[in-house]
Amino acid sequence: MPVLRLTLDRMHSEQRSSPIRNAQRYCFAAFLLLLSCTVTLYAQEGFHTETSTGVSNVRIAVADFKPASSDPQTDGFKHTFDTTLFADLANAGIFDIVSKSLLPQSIPGAPADIKVQDWALAPTSAAMVAFGNFGVQGGRITCNGFLFDAKNLQYPQVLAKQYNEEASDDSARQIAHRFADEIIFRLSGGSQGIAESKIFYVKVTGADKEIWEMDYDGANQRPLTHLGTISLSPRISPDSSRLAFASLGHDGFQIRMFSLVLNRMVNFAAVGGTNITPAWAPNGKDIAYSSSRSGDPEIWVSDANGALARRITSYRGPDVSPVYNPRTGSQIAWISGRTGLPQLYIMDSDGSAVQRMTDGGYATSVSWSPNGQFLAFAWDRKYGPGAPGGQDIYIMEIATKRWIQLTHDGGRCDFPSWSPDGRHIVYANTADGKASHMKIMTMLADGTQKRALTGPGTDMPNWSWK
């Protein structure tokens, strides 16, 4: 079915690669400000939205922690901790990180060691200072972390945390992640950090595609499934206990379920037809997915075991790639070919109140922002014979249908997924259009700070809910 092929998650991967794009029809003299959880969009048409309130970027100095023991393992694990903490805070999108070359030469390990006024003066000019001590003793890591307000000489301490874990490189990383998230929570107006979040994705392994997991920063990449077949579209449950995905078996594509608690596959009812692109409702009890059991691919909703399935779309043309509004659970966005080329739509979760969101081109995968106000999606806006288009990542404000383009001239981009804090987007990208060269990228939600998390042969990322 050629029409179906154009709209399935990976079955549009043979779409042509994009040449250099002509100037946009709507020329945005635009910028996107990230103020804590805030995403502000401006365009020539007066386009201005805010996702939430926040604070401006905080200038923070992140000192290497002071060694607290002479154990030979201390230096190596401390290096892992120091580099991870610095990277976590630099990636947060809410800090102005002081270069380490501008820090005072003395290394504070405890509150009694630091003269905060030295950190507030030029050239450091820090508003906040993160510091502490780190050691290994008796096979365990002991770490004490502090956050001081460099402008408050009388009561500078903002945060003090102590960690004690089994000594390993991974423990050093996880302690740094936890401390970074504590700092982000305190300085972002109560927004949870993402340093402990996970990304699930598809990895090509020979002729097969398996589901893998990694940390938010690309570390600790590891396989979850070993099914020896084609598995697509991993979607993690809101409580991170189960992973739904589509997998090819003797009965075609079926929705499958992997338990991260039991570390094994668990039951999800198999049905006829092609069943793909699952999506969890925020209540963790319902799953929406595309199924062709009744003929055309339509959006169905079932419970988490595949029972009590009900169809919520009924229109000639394929309906695929649903995603719930994570804030309310009362709406679903999805991709439909009911009017020809695939377009982006939203509807109420019972299938009513259908709205078309895109005005043309070729839309594919969609992700709903955590605050419920924005959609990130892949869109070839000028798709068609002889058109100079390319598939890029866009953000649309749902209330106004105004959009902004985040990627430009970087090859084909697909499968955006929001971070839990709404400040980042992970997506798949292939510079030359070849599916085998697809890799997973991350960026801030304004399209800046793009960087690769994986090598080629990886695709369809999905960020955990927390």
N, C-alpha and C positions, 0 to 999 in steps of 0.2 A: 504494500500500500504506500505509494509515493507520498501522498499527503501526510499520512501518519509519520513517515520517516522524517519529514521536515520539522516535526514538532516534538518528537521524543527527545529526552535529555541529551543523549549523545548521538542520536541518529540524524542530527543536523550537522554533524562534525565534518561532513564532506563539503559543506558550503565553501565557496571560493574564498581565497585569502583577500585581504583588503589592500588596495593601493593607497597612495597618499591621498588623503581626503581633500576635497575642495573646501573653501572657507564655508563656515556654517551659515545657513540661511538666517538663523537668528544669532547675531553676533553678540555674545555675552561679554560685556565689559564687567565681568563678575568676579567675585571672590567669595570664598566660604570661610567664615570665622569659626574656629573651634574654641568655645569658652566653656571649659569643663565638659558638661554633657551637651553644650549648645552647638547646634549647626545652624548657621545663618546664611541664607542664600540671597544674593542680590543680582538683578539683571536689569537691562535697559528698560524693560517694560515695567519696572517698579516691583519686581518679584522679590519679596522679602518674607522669610519665614523663620521662626525659631522653634526648635524642638523642645527646649526647656531652658530654665535659668541656669546660670553658671558663673564662674569667676574667670578673670583674665589669667594668662599664663604666669605662673609663679617662677621666679628665678631661684633655682635650688642648686646648692653645691653638694656633690655626692663624694664623700671621702672614701678612699680605700680603708677597710677596717684594720684596726691594729691587731697584730698577732697576740694571742692570749696564752700560748703554750709553745713549748719547744718540740712537740711531737713532729716527726718528719712528715707526717701527712698534712700538717696544718697549712703549709705554703700552697700546696696544690689545690686543696679544697677551698682555701681562702681566695685564691685567684678565680676559681669558678664562681664563688659567691660574689666577689667584687664586680666582675664583668657582667654577671647576670643582673645584679641590682641596678647597675648603671644603665644597661640596655633597657630594662623594664621601664625605668623612669623616663628615659629618652624616647621610648616608643609610645608613651602614654598620651601624647598629644596635648597636654595641659601644662607642660613645664618648659622653661627656658633653662637648659642645663649648662652650668658653668663648666668651661673647659678645665680639665684637671691640671693643665699647665698654669692656670691662674689661681690655684688653691694655695693657701699658706703652707709652708714647708712642714710645720709641726703636725704630727698625726695624733688627733685625740682619740682615746679609746673609751673614755668614760666622761660623764658630765664635769668632773673636777679638772679634766685635762684641757677643756676647750675655753678659749677666750672669744666669745661670740662677736665682740666688736671687731676683731681682726677679719672675720669672715664677711662682715657687713661693709667694710671699706673697700674702695677700688684697689686692685683690679678685680677682686672677687665679686664684690657688690651683690652678695647673696641675700635673699630674703629668708631662705630656709637652709638648714644644714642637716644632712643625714650622715651619721657616723656611728662608730661602735667598735666592738672587739669580737674576735673570732678565734677559736682554738679547738684542738682535738685532744681529748684525754680519755683514756680507758676505752677506746673504740667508739667514742661518741663525740659529736660536735656540740659545743656550747657557744652560743652566739647571743650577744646583747646589742640591740640596735636602738638608736636614739634619733629623734627629730627635734631640732631646736629652731626657734624663731630668732634669727640673727638681729632683728630690730628691737627685740624685747630684752633688755639687759637685766631687768629685775626678775621676770619669770619666763625664761626662754624655753623651757621644756614643753614640747607639744605632745610627744609620744615616746614611750619606752616599752620595748618588747624583749622578751627572753625566749630563746629556742634551745631545745636539747633533743637531738636526733641521733640515730645510728649513723656513724661516720661513713659517708659515701659521696661520690661526686653528684649523684642525683639528689641526695639529701641537701647538699650545699645549694643546688639550684632551687629546690623547692622552698628552702628557708628564705632565699633571696626573693622568690616570687611572693611569698606571704608577707614579707616585710614591705616590699614595693606596694602591694595592694593595700596594706594598712596606711601607708603614706598617701596614696592616691585617695583613699576614702576620706582621710582627714582634710586634705587640701582641695578637694573637688566639690565640696558642698554635699558630701554624703554619697557620691557615686561609687559603686563597687568597681574595683579594678578588674583587669582581665588576665593578670599574669598566671593565674592558676586554671584558666579555661583551656579547652581542648579544641582541636580541629580534626574532623573526620573527612576522609577523602578516598578517592579511587586511585589505585596504583596498578599500572600495567606490569604483569609478571609473566613474561613469555607470551603465550597466546591467550592468557586469562587476565581478568581484572578482579582484584581483591580489594576489600575494604581495609584501610589503614587508619591509624590515629597518630597525632603528634601534639606537642605542646603548642601554645599559641604563637611562639616565636620560631617554630620549625624544628625544635629539638625533640629528641626521644621519638623518632619516627619508628613505628612498629606495626606489623600486620595484626589484624583482628580475625579475619576470615581466612580459611584455607579450603575453599570450596571447589577449586579447579574449574571455574566457569566464568561467565561474564556477570559481574555484579556492579550495579550502578546506584547513584542517587542516595548516599547514606544520609539519614536524618536522625539526630540524637533526640531522645525524649527530654522533656523539661527537667526531670530530676536526674538526668545522665545515667539512668539505670539500664536503658534498652536502646538499641539502634535498629531502626527500620531501614530497609533498602530493597531494591528490586534485583532479582537474580534469575538467570536463564537456566531452566531445567528441562527435563523431558516433557513437561507440560507447558513449556513456554515461559515467558517472564511472569514471575510471581513475587508478591511482597513477602519478604523474609524478615525474621526478627532475631537479633543477637542480644543476649543478656550480658552486660558488662559486669554484673554482680556474680553470675555463675560462670562467666567466661565460656559460654557455649551457645549454640543455636537453641531457640525456644519456638514453640508452635505459633504459627499464624495461618489461618484457614486458607487453603488454596481454592481458587475458583477458575472458571473457564476464561478464555480470552487472554489478552495482554494486559498485565497489571504492573504499573510503574509509578515513579515519582511520588513516594509517600510523604506526608507532612503531618506532624503532631499538632494537635490542639494544645493550647497552653494549660488546659486542665489535666493533660497527661492521660486522658481516658479515651480520646477519639483520634482517629487517623483518617485523613483525606488522601485520596490517591486517584490516579487515572486507571480506568478499567474498560476494556472493550467487550466485556461479557455479554452485553446486550446488543452488540453491533459496533457502532461508532465508539471511539474512546470518549468516555464521559467521566465526570468527577463523582466519585462515590465516597461515602463516609461510613466507617465501621468502628467498632470498639477496638481496643488494643490487641485483641486476639483474632481479629478478622471477622467476628460475628456481628449480627445485627446490622448488616450492610444495607445502605439505602442510597439511591441515586439522587443527586441534587442538580445535575444539569441534564438537559434533554434537547439537543439541537444538532442538526446535521453539520458535521465537521468535527475534527478532533479537539478535545479539551484535555489539557495535561498540566503538570507542574503546579499543583495548588500549594498555597502557603497561607496559614492563618495569621490574622492580626494578633500578635503575641500579647498585646496589652489587654484586649477585650475578649478575644476568641469568638467574636460575633460576626466577623467578616472573613472572607477568603479572597485572595488574589490568585489569578491563574492565567494561563495562556490558552487562547482559543483560536481555531482556524475557521470559525463559523461564517466569517465574511470573506474568506479567501486566505491571504497570507496571515500567519499567526500574529495576534494582537494581544495586548495586556488588558485584562478585565478585573473588576472586583464585584463581589456580590455578598449578600448576607449569607451566613453559614447554613441556612436552610435552602439556598439556591435562589432566593428572591432578590429584588432590587439590583439587577445586573447593570453595571456601568462599564462602558468601554473607556479605557484610559489613554491609549496611544492613538494617534491620528493617521497612521500609515506605517510604511516601512515593514520591518520583519523583527518582531519581538520574540525573545526566547525565555530564559529563566528569570525568576523574580524572587526577591527576598523582602520581608516586611521589617521595618525598623522597630527596635524594642519599644519605643514610645508610641508606636502606632500611627505616626504622622507622615512617614515617607516610605516609598517603594524604591528599592534598588533593582535594576533589571538590565539585561543585555538587549541591545537594540541596534539593528542596522537600519538607520533612519532613512537612507536613500536606496534601499534594496530594489533591484530591478535590472533588466537588461541594459547594459551600457552605463549604469549608474556608477558613480565614483565612491560608493559608500564603503563602510567598514563597520564591523560589529564592535561596539564599545559599551562601557558600563555607564549608566545614567542613574540619577536620582530624580524622583518625581514627588512633589508635594501633593498629597491625595486631595486636599480640600480645593486646590485651584487647578490641578493638572499641569502646573508649571514644572519644568524640568531643567536640569543642568547636566552637562556631559563631564564625566570624571576622567576618562582615558582618551588619549588622542594619539593616533599614528603609531601605536605600539603593536599592531597585529590584531588578531581576533581575540576578543575578551568574552568571557562567559561565566555563568554560575556565581554571581555575587552572593555573599552571605554576610550579614551584619554581625559585629561583635556584641557581646552582652551589654557593653556600656554605650553602644551606639556611636562611638567615636572612630571606629575602624571598619573596613570592609575587606574581606578576603575574596579572591576570585581566581579564575583560571585564565591563562594567557599563552598564546603561541605566536611568536613574532612573525613566523613565515606562513602561518595558516595550517601547518601540518599537525594533525591530531597527535602524532607520536612525539611532537616537540612541546606539547602542552605542559605547563608547570603552574604551580600555585603561587600567587602573589598576594601581598597585603599592602594596604594603603590607608592613610587617614581618610575620613569621610569627606574631605575636601579635595581628594585626588592627589594630595602630596605624599611625600615619603614612601614612594613605591619601592618595594624590595621583594626579592624572591624568597620563598620559604622552602621550596623543594627544587629538585632537578626535573628534567623532562620525564614524561611518562606518568604524570600525576594530574588529577582532574577532579571536578565536582566537589569542591570543599563545602563543608557545613560546620559552622561555628556552634559550639555548645551554648546553651541558654544561660549558663553562669560559670 
